[in-house]
Amino acid sequence: MTIHFPFQNTYSALPANFFARVAPTPVAAPRLIKLNRTLAVHLGLDPDVLESPEGAEILAGKRLPEGAEPIAMAYAGHQFGQFVPQLGDGRAILLGEVIDKDGVRRDIQLKGSGPTPFSRRGDGRAALGPVLREYIVSEAMFALGIPTTRSLAAVVTGENVMRETMLPGAVLTRVAASHVRVGTFQFFAARGDTDGVRKLADHVIARHYPDVAKAERPYHALLEGVVARQADLVARWLLVGFIHGVMNTDNTSISGETIDYGPCAFMDDYNPAQVFSSIDEMGRYAYANQPRIALWNLTRLAECLLPLFSDEQDKAIEQAQFILGDFADKFTAAYQAGLRKKIGLFTERDGDEALIQDLLDAMAKNTADFTLTFRRLSDAAGDGAEHEVRDQFTDPTAFDEWAARWRQRLADEPQSAAERQAAMRAVNPAFIPRNHRVEAVIAAAVNNDYAPFEELLTVLSKPYEDQSEFAAYADPPLPDQRVLRTFCGT
């Protein structure tokens, strides 16, 4: 049986030093765990075919679909601030690109599909846990309305992988607007390959920023576009309590999507210094540090583009600094606008920022659950009942003092209570992929029970709806259920 994907590949047509041509390594006994049927249809793929045994073989890398041009992409990157001149796809292989129903070009990539020339002594495989974590969190982010790579499928391979212990092997089929990263530019810049930087920039402009192609200074406009998208993306992360965990430059997407879900997590109690990642020992990528790190990463991108800005380095640096200088304003504007929506404000007035910050400070001091506080505040905005919000605070009077000022500020808004409540509920989710729930799903799946995985996906597909039958999924963990450390899949 020949299975056809409507590939229209462009990255594999770039010069040979952009990637390594390598096929996935066949696995013993692939079995489909989950196919995202809706996404498959959107990509122009036949979900019934993909759910067949032959489809499972493709999604595991045992068989190549017609038209595939499998490659491992080359890139470099700063990892926790230290530059590594060659990283690349060490356990991922890009099968090719398709045009989805919206006319958007999408990469289809297998993650965990075997070693590549960039594996650096790794086995190129993925364990079941990290595959399920990325599937769950990436699809949750999509449902939350946050730009993200997506998960098309997860398969088990019929083989074990060795990490701290032997674990079931799995492969994730990931879909992205592209897999070009800041680190991709760094790969060529580190080698003094200005022509490579230019070819990559032209590819990115054509694919992600076509409007800037005719700009007077297209490479400046490219940097402006990436800065704007990253500022908006990180603001969106903070507004739902998301912590990426490993914001290395090789994990920073040029398209503005959330990519590379490793030891990521959502906060329970609000804590600006929160870190979950087991490898982030110094807290470099803590929740509140994410905007600063995003700018640091963008500065590394700007350094790569300097030769395209001007032959005069001082002039190029000045131009890059001017563009980077917009990041703080763009981030603050997106973040503050989002926070105003979260507390039910439709207009902007002096004192709003302080009002919101006072709430956040009280939440941090009183170990208030980030998601539930804002969700319960949405309910309070409608019927006036505040006891469920107060219950989130160890000292409820801290909320009472703030709520009096909040009510006074709401009185200045023309919207009705019902309108305000509806607007707040549309931005304050009831359900997030809480760490303890994700870990419980993984533990069950390792024992071949995928029912909790399916149920969690169902809940997270409608994060802004109450879903009374799944109300327990909104609850924060009990003390003995807390997951304080999350782990990368390698």
Secondary structure, DSSP 4 states (H G I P E B T S, - for coil): ---B--B---GGGS-GGGEEE-PPPP-S--EEEEE-HHHHHHTT--HHHHTSHHHHHHHHTSSPPBT---EEE---EEETTEEES----SSEEEEEEEE-TTS-EEEEEEESB---TT-TT---BEEHHHHHHHHHHHHHHHHHT--B-EEEEEEEEEEEEESSSEEEEEEEEEEES---BHHHHHHHHTTT-HHHHHHHHHHHHHHH-GGGTTSSSHHHHHHHHHHHHHHHHHHHHHHHTEE-S---GGG-BTTS-B---SS-EE-SB--TT---BTT-TT-TT-GGGHHHHHHHHHHHHHHHHHHHH-SSHHHHHHHHHHHHTHHHHHHHHHHHHHHHHHTT--S--TTHHHHHHHHHHHHHHTT-BHHHHHHHHHHHHHH---HHHHTTSSSHHHHHHHHHHHHHHHTTS-S-HHHHHHHHHTTS-S----HHHHHHHHHHHHTT--HHHHHHHHHHTSTTS--GGGGGGGSPPPGGG----B----
